[in-house]
Structure formats: structure tokens, C-alpha cells
Amino acid sequence: QVQLVESGGGLVQPGGSLRLSCAASGFTFSRFVVSWYRRAPGKERDLVATATSTGSTNYADSVKGRFTISRDNVKNTVYLQMNSLKPEDTAVYYCNANSAYYNYWGQGTQVTVSS
């Protein structure tokens, strides 16, 4: 059974940090491109960051220099370290694993940046 389970969301003040985790099971994690997406209230789901199977990373312009995606292919887990958080980072964050044939999503975790 394929599962992507996110954790680590919550309420944080502007300028604070959070670390999201996404634990994968039921498929060969190391062969998949993994990404974090987010959906802010009333908006479309947007790509935040991507890590390929070889570890190359890419980021949305809005989070460059503040967020870091990393993956552990032994623990089958992908992380998103979020620093210098802003109110506009408030969203539901989703983990995604993608290959040529399969596309999997987690259930999402809420991140709220507010004073």
C-alpha cells in the first residue's frame, strides 16, 4: 500500500522556522522525484521545491534562500526546512512522489504563519 505521510506543520510567528517531513512507503522511494507543493486559501496548488533521485534540487522563486528540500533514501523520507517564514507562506503543504508511470500525493499538513 502506497503511503505518503506528512508531519511537522503548525502555527509559527513571522520570521520563525518549521521542518516538514514526509515518510514514504509502499514503493521504491529512491527512484522517484519528490516535491513539496502548497495551496494557499483561495489559490491553486503551487510547486515549492523538488529533489530528483540523484539529489538535484529546484525551488520556486518565492522560497529561494529560505526553504531547503532534502531527502533520505534510507529512511524513505523527504524534508522541507522552512526558515524566515512569512504570512504569505501560510498554506496546506503537500508531499508528492513522481515517476514516469506513477504519481502519489500525501494528505497535506497545515502551516500557518501569524503573529
N, C-alpha and C positions, 0 to 999 in steps of 0.2 A: 504494500500500500504506500503510495507516494504521499509524503507529507513535507510541508514547509511551515515551520512554526516560529513566528516572530516573537520577540520579547524585548523589554528594555524601554518601552515608551513610557510617557508620563508627563507631568507638569513641571516646567522649568522656567526660571526667570530669564529675561533677555540677557545675553552675554554668557549664559551657562552652557553646560555640556551634557550630552547624553550619549550612550553607546547602545545601539540596537544590535541584536543578534538574530540570526535566522538559522535554525537547525533543520537540516535536510535528512530525509530517509526514504528508502524505497526505490532509489535509482542511483546510477553511478555519478555521483556529485562532481567528481574531478573532471568529467568530460563536458560539463555544461558551462555556458556563460551564465554568470549570476549578476543580478542587478537589484537595485533599490529604486522603487518608484514612490511617488506620493500623490495624494489627491487632497487638495485644499477644499474647504467648503465652497460649493458652487462652481468648482472648476474641474477641468479634465485631469485625468491621471497623467502625470509627467515623469519622465525619466530623470533620476537624480544622479546615479552613479552605476558604473558597470565594471566588472572584473572578468577577464577572459580566463579560459582554462590554464593559460600559461602565466597569468598574473598581471597582464597589462590592464591598466585602469583608464577610465574616462569619466568626466564629470560634467554636469550641467554648469553653465557659466555662473548661475546664481549661487552655487555652493563651492566653487573652486577656491581652494585656500582655507576653507573652513571644515569641510567634510572629508573623511578618508574611508574608502572601502577597502576591506581586506578579506581574505578567505583562508580557511584552514582545511585542506583536503584530507587531513587525517581525522579531524573532528567532524567533517562534513558540515561546516558552519561558515556563514558569511556574516561579516560585521559592518556596521556603519558608525564610525566615530564622528559625532557632530559637535563642533566647537563654535563658540561665538554665535550662539543661536539668536535668531531674530523672530519677532512676532510673525513675520511672513513665512517662516518655516513651519508654522502650525498646519498640520495635515495628518491624514492617516497614511502611514508608511507601509508599503508592501514589498515583500521579497519575491523575486522572480528567478526561475531557472529555465534556461532555454537551450535547445539544441536544434539540429536540422529537422528533427521529427517530433519533438515534444516541447511543450510549453507549460510550466507549472507555476502556480501562484500560492502565496500564503494568504492568511485571513486578514492580515493587517494589524498594525499597532498604532494607537493614537499618540501623537506628540503635540503638546500644547505649550507654546512659548508665551508667557504672560506674566506681568507683574501683579 
